[in-house]
């Protein structure tokens, strides 16, 4: 079965043609074509994604990347169309949905709705896999700009939410920290870049909630700690520092150390709870997915902990961690096999 997937939930316009086979016990996927058009340069000057601009760019990009991926020649090579219905920015979601609806109608193909979060969750299936019986149950961490969720997966279609963030998501915390440090959007890659040159033990930032008995996360306090550290560092010059926000006129001398310390604190919080769940529920694997899963420190830390526990580590390569349409095809195929139907309408708050 070949699926043409459409993804426009935020600021990436993406299409992919994916060959899907086998059943829920052992699904297999081969990405035949994948194109992603990023809007980062456009939104960077605003310090974040502007929904109306994202919609405009999706409208412009969709016909372009559709032609680039093969256009109308894919009609006879496609069995169904899959589209992200949520969660995400409502104007952006509707753009992709209307495009997919028009395409499915014109081609006379079935239209399948898919969850962006499930796309991230299942993204590890885009890599070569052994028998899935050897990885379930699994402690799965989904970390992105809008979500931080820890799940216990009994199978691909049976899972339980163990915990989630009570305030900022991990990616959101990175973005806010980057703004405080006068680093450009998106914050995660910029902080990671600076952190590689810094000392992660330079500043004693807190690890929120790691000693709580639950599996929830909190990152707003960590961001506040960074704010207080900066205020203390600049003291009387704080107003001047704020006045020149975004103009790079004032530089933090130990920027790399601060970035490294912040990154380490955030990653420690994620890893601690994930490993705790892995031990309590005696899982066979630890998985991480979502945009923040592209962070090298997080990936390497979880891989190291998995090795210590002698269990598998599941994560897609970095290209499939960030938003793309191939993972949406995977989610659509799982829904198809599971006979799960999502309404073909924008659902900005759709959960797992």
Buried (B, 14 or more C-beta within 10 A) or exposed (E): EBBBBBBBBBBBBBBBBBBBEEEEEEBEBEBBBBBBBBBEEBBEEEBBBBBEBBBBBBBEBBEEBBEEBBEEEBBEEBEBBBBBBBBBBBBBBBBBBBBBBEBBEEBEBEBBBBBBBBBBBBBBBBEEBEEBEEBBBBBBBBBBBBBBBBBBBBEBEEBEEBBBBBBBBBBBBBBBBBBBBBBBBBBBBBBBEBBEEBBBEBBEBBBBBBEEEEBBBBBBBBBEBBEEBBEEBBEEEEEEBEEEEEEEEBEBEBBBBBBBBBBBBBBBBBBBBBBBBBEEBEBBBBBBBBBBBBBEBBBEBBBEBBEEBEBBBBBBEEBBBBBBBBBBBBBBBBBBBEEBEBEBEBBBEBEB
